């Protein structure tokens, strides 16, 4: 069962604004969500419906899982200090 991974315009902009080196570290984690949207080490965000975060070094990838349509929607990519604002 493979999920489709999509980035919101904001997440796409967040990724584009990062250095190429950081982008190359994040991309495998984002693409890996298609095979396993709930990998080891994810956390569900308190106060949010179906929103999870995955930690990649100092960065956080915030995403939503929609099981009924097999979709992982990446909503934000940011450094830890800015991710939860």
N, C-alpha and C positions, 0 to 999 in steps of 0.2 A: 504494500500500500504506500504509494508515493504521494506526498503532498506537493502542492504548487506553492512556491515562495514568491511573494510580491513585496515590493517596497513602496511605502507611501511616498508622495513627493517630498515630504520633509526628510524621511530616512534616506532617500536618494541624494538629496542635497547635503545631508550630514556626511554621508560616505564620500561624496565628491570633494568636500572641503578638507578631508583628511589627507595626510601625505601618502604617497604611493606605497611606502613601506608598511604603514599601518593598514591601508586598504588590503594589501596582500595578506596580512595576518587575519583580518576579519572575514574576508570572502569565503574561505573554507568553512568557517563556522556558520555563516549565513546559508551557504549552499547545503551544508550538512543537515539543516533543519528539514529539508525535503524528505530525507530518509527517516530521520528520527526527530520529530518536533519536541520531544521531551527527553533530551539527553541528560546524562548524569550531571548534577551540579546546577540545574536550573532552579530558579525560585519563582513562585507565584507572588505577584505584587499585592500587598494588602490594600484593600479599598478599591481595587480595579477588577472588573469582570474579565476573566480569561486573558489577562495580560501577564506575561512571564518575562524574565530577564535571564540572559546568559552572560557570564563574565568572561572577557577576553583581555587579560592583563589589566590595564587601568581603564579599559573601555567597557561599556555595557550596551548590549543589543536588546532592546525592548520589543516584544512582539506579541501578537495575539494568535491563538490557534482556533480555527473554525473547523471542527471535526466533521460536521455534517456535509461540508463541501470540499473537504481535504485541502484547506488553504492555511498557509502560515503568512500572516501579514506583519512585516517588520515596520514598526511605527516610529522608532527613534534609535539613533546610534550616537552615543555621546560619552565623553569622559565621565568617570564616576561622580565627580562633584557637580556635574550639570545634568545628569541623566534623569533624576527624579523630580525635577522642577516642572 
